[in-house]
């Protein structure tokens, strides 16, 4: 009986791909004195088209940091542009106006509570952001859950 060798190349290619996968998975564990060189790949150029537009310009990224009030922080909130160390220290009274100014600039901050911050400050900040960025007709739905616990 004769074996057909028409699909032998498929198995050889699969073996080669598997060996390549194994060798590439060992790269991070190579000793530091061994340098690895990879081949270069040329990517095709996208042709010019009037339908193509640049993907949005880089947008400002802001952080609304929440701290515990103490010797380092006299107010619980700080609005900081990402990458900068200092920002605007805010209390509950001027947090919403500051967020509204950010909304005018089409920028929404990320909430970053510190580990020791109070949950009531975090909830106030979340509510303030919801108030500034929510639609006027939005609603909150609360469903009480009966846990079966009796007093």
HELIX and SHEET records of a PDB file:
HELIX    1   1 UNK A    8  UNK A   25  1                                  18    
HELIX    2   2 UNK A   27  UNK A   29  5                                   3    
HELIX    3   3 UNK A   92  UNK A  104  1                                  13    
HELIX    4   4 UNK A  119  UNK A  133  1                                  15    
SHEET    1   A 4 UNK A  88  UNK A  90  0                                        
SHEET    2   A 4 UNK A  77  UNK A  81 -1                                        
SHEET    3   A 4 UNK A  62  UNK A  66 -1                                        
SHEET    4   A 4 UNK A 110  UNK A 113  1                                        
END                                                                             
